């Protein structure tokens, strides 16, 4: 019973292996080698992919499918020695067909050992991935063009769904990027022009601000000088006001003195009139005395010798009376002249008083005007000091503005340089606005995933026949 079950398990295992082998043979390209690389057999899928018949490859070496440059390398020899030692290789490999074309396969090289662990043959199971590889190479070439700034390059969309979707996405991304770059170019160009205009305007503003600052500085100096002059004028006006006040006081005192002189003159005039009256009385007394002496002389003449002495006395009295009358007349004449002179003096002193009163009024008016001038000058001095302070602050602000304008000018110049640099950098991208690219247009309209009929040349080997892995 045990033996029967064991035989049944073996049969089932063999059936499974046969099913898997049949499926692999139908779907994959298989080929078998001796450990040294000599071809034993291959299925139809492999023969169809490489373009050979079985009789054309049996007994020949695997190197007939590999580029000569790679066959001569040490890596290729190591590859077969490792397989002979039992090592398995799974990777993508380039292979050369009978027509000389290069195809890509996804393959696994698996050594087959006997019961003693010795490698008796090598089986390769592979699938043709040429279309996928070429589609990916197409996308890689597009990425390389993109890294060089070419935004007009478009990849051919593969028929393979996943790679085709990648190609469509790549082309769409380039369209979006190209549109963005065109916009960036326009904006950078506009920014460059605007920055240049700002830089020029800032330069002009800087010159005008510097000129304004110099003018304000000169104005501040002139206002400061004017303020000092007005201040000195105000101080002079105040001194003149003091002097005029003193002159007014002196004029008022002089007016009082003149008033006193007029009063004194009036008293002198009254006294002269009284003296004149007294002199008149004396003159009358002398006249009466002269008449009495005349009468006495007449009476003495009548008395004869008895009245001769009395006549002499009367004659002397008459002479004295005449001299008194003459003296009284002269005094009266002098007093009259003195009265006329006193009257003229009183009139002159009165006029002088009136003129002094007019002078006092004028001095008072001048004093008021000078006081107003002094007040106005003081106010002007204060206002000029405030104006000077304002101009100084304005000058300081203007200096600060000038410094800020210089900074703005420098910043705008930097912005201009940066915009120019940005324009230069963006101009490295070719978005189609520079003119059509014939090669790119032809590539864009090329049919997807087509094989070329060219033999592998020296320039094609690094891409199509690279030997990083087998």
Buried (B, 14 or more C-beta within 10 A) or exposed (E): EEEEEEEEEEEEEEEEEEEEEEEBBEEBBBBBBBBEBBBBEBBEBBBEBBEBEEEBBEEEBBBBBBBEEBBEEEEBEEBBEBBBEBBEBEEBBBBBBBEEBBBBBBBBBBBBEEEEEEBEBBBBBBBBBBBBBBBBBBBEBBEEBBEEBBBBBBBBBBEBEEBBEBBEEBBEEBEEBBEEBBEBBEBBBEBBEBBBEBBEEBBEBBEEBBEBBEEBBEBBEEBBEBBEEBBEBBBEBBEBBEEBBEBBEEBBEBBEBBBEBBEBBBEBBEBBEEBBEBBEEBBEBBBEBBEBBBEBBEEBEEEEEEBEEBBEBBBEBBEBBBEBBEBBBEBBEBBEEBBEEBBEBBEEBBEBBEEBBEBBEEBBEBBEEBBEBBBBBBEBBBEBBEBBEEBBEBBEEBBEBBEEBBEBBEBBBEBBEBBBEBBEEBBEBBBBBEEEBEEBBEBBEEEBBEEEEEEBEEEBBEBBBEBEEB
